[in-house]
Amino acid sequence: MKNNGNSQIAAGVLNAYIEAINSRDFSQVSKLLHENAVFYIDNKVQADLKQIEAYHEHFWNTLKDSKFWASDIDVIHSDCKCHVYLYQYKFSGYMDGKFVEGSGRSTDVFVQNDMTEQWQLLHEHSSGD
């Protein structure tokens, strides 16, 4: 992971999000989402929690035993209130009984909640290769 500072905190924030995705349990993911989170994935906007949940549930139901991971992570901004990541994402799992793999690029913006000091995902922009 390339980083311009705060490397241990920044690494932990993205890793926690990836672990939540791999739990295939939206209650785990939602704990890390900002109340105003917006996802822009494959030219579609999910701008509220119900839409974001529907996206994740569809992904997990379509791709059985899914695994998601990040590589080539670049922290393009990191300070005490915001981390911005660019990374290559990869996934694998079973679709219609066949093993499949895929990849793409993501930009994630995490901000620190002023009240709880918890890091939360405010924006994700992803597109497949």
C-alpha positions as CSV (number, residue, x, y, z in Angstrom):
1,M,0.0,0.0,0.0
2,K,1.4,3.3,-1.0
3,N,0.7,6.1,1.5
4,N,1.5,9.7,2.2
5,G,1.0,9.3,6.0
6,N,-1.2,7.7,8.6
7,S,-0.4,4.3,7.0
8,Q,-1.5,2.0,9.9
9,I,-4.9,3.7,10.4
10,A,-5.5,4.0,6.6
11,A,-4.7,0.3,6.1
12,G,-7.0,-0.7,8.9
13,V,-9.9,1.3,7.6
14,L,-9.9,-0.3,4.1
15,N,-9.2,-3.8,5.6
16,A,-12.2,-3.5,7.9
17,Y,-14.4,-2.7,5.0
18,I,-13.1,-5.6,2.9
19,E,-13.6,-8.0,5.9
20,A,-17.2,-6.7,6.2
21,I,-17.9,-7.3,2.5
22,N,-16.5,-10.8,2.8
23,S,-18.7,-11.5,5.8
24,R,-21.7,-11.4,3.3
25,D,-23.7,-9.9,6.2
26,F,-25.0,-6.4,5.4
27,S,-25.3,-5.5,9.1
28,Q,-21.4,-5.7,9.2
29,V,-21.1,-3.5,6.1
30,S,-23.7,-1.0,7.3
31,K,-21.7,-0.4,10.5
32,L,-19.0,1.2,8.3
33,L,-21.2,3.3,6.1
34,H,-21.7,7.1,6.6
35,E,-25.4,8.1,6.9
36,N,-25.0,10.0,3.5
37,A,-23.0,7.3,1.7
38,V,-23.3,7.2,-2.1
39,F,-22.1,4.3,-4.3
40,Y,-21.6,4.8,-8.0
41,I,-21.0,1.3,-9.4
42,D,-21.1,0.3,-13.1
43,N,-22.8,3.6,-14.0
44,K,-25.6,3.2,-11.4
45,V,-26.0,5.3,-8.3
46,Q,-27.1,3.8,-4.9
47,A,-27.8,6.9,-2.8
48,D,-29.5,5.5,0.2
49,L,-28.9,2.6,2.6
50,K,-31.7,0.5,1.2
51,Q,-30.2,0.8,-2.4
52,I,-26.7,0.0,-1.1
53,E,-28.0,-3.0,0.8
54,A,-29.9,-4.2,-2.3
55,Y,-26.7,-4.0,-4.3
56,H,-24.7,-6.0,-1.8
57,E,-27.4,-8.6,-1.4
58,H,-27.7,-9.0,-5.1
59,F,-24.0,-9.5,-5.5
60,W,-23.8,-12.0,-2.7
61,N,-26.9,-13.9,-4.0
62,T,-25.6,-14.0,-7.6
63,L,-22.0,-14.9,-6.7
64,K,-22.1,-17.7,-4.2
65,D,-19.1,-18.2,-1.8
66,S,-17.8,-14.9,-3.0
67,K,-14.5,-13.5,-2.0
68,F,-13.5,-9.9,-2.5
69,W,-10.0,-8.4,-2.1
70,A,-8.0,-5.3,-3.1
71,S,-4.5,-4.9,-4.6
72,D,-2.4,-2.1,-6.0
73,I,-3.8,0.1,-3.2
74,D,-2.8,3.8,-3.4
75,V,-3.8,6.2,-0.6
76,I,-4.0,9.4,-2.5
77,H,-5.0,11.5,0.5
78,S,-4.8,10.7,4.2
79,D,-5.2,13.0,7.2
80,C,-6.9,12.8,10.6
81,K,-10.4,13.2,9.1
82,C,-10.3,11.6,5.6
83,H,-8.7,8.8,3.7
84,V,-9.0,8.4,-0.1
85,Y,-8.0,5.1,-1.7
86,L,-7.6,4.1,-5.3
87,Y,-7.3,0.3,-5.8
88,Q,-7.8,-2.7,-8.1
89,Y,-10.5,-4.9,-6.7
90,K,-10.8,-8.6,-7.5
91,F,-13.5,-11.1,-6.7
92,S,-14.2,-14.8,-7.1
93,G,-17.1,-17.2,-6.5
94,Y,-19.6,-19.5,-8.1
95,M,-22.2,-18.3,-10.5
96,D,-24.7,-20.9,-11.8
97,G,-22.4,-23.6,-10.3
98,K,-19.3,-22.3,-12.3
99,F,-16.3,-20.7,-10.7
100,V,-15.8,-17.1,-11.9
101,E,-13.4,-14.3,-11.3
102,G,-13.5,-10.6,-12.1
103,S,-11.8,-7.3,-11.3
104,G,-12.1,-3.6,-11.7
105,R,-11.1,-0.3,-10.2
106,S,-12.4,1.5,-7.1
107,T,-12.1,4.9,-5.4
108,D,-13.2,4.9,-1.8
109,V,-13.6,8.0,0.5
110,F,-13.7,7.3,4.2
111,V,-14.3,10.1,6.7
112,Q,-14.1,10.1,10.5
113,N,-17.3,10.7,12.3
114,D,-16.9,13.8,14.5
115,M,-19.0,12.3,17.4
116,T,-17.9,8.7,17.5
117,E,-14.5,9.0,15.8
118,Q,-15.4,5.9,13.8
119,W,-14.2,5.8,10.2
120,Q,-17.1,5.5,7.7
121,L,-17.3,5.0,4.0
122,L,-18.8,8.2,2.4
123,H,-18.4,7.4,-1.2
124,E,-17.4,4.4,-3.4
125,H,-17.0,4.7,-7.2
126,S,-16.3,1.3,-8.9
127,S,-16.3,0.0,-12.4
128,G,-15.4,-3.4,-13.8
129,D,-12.5,-4.1,-16.1
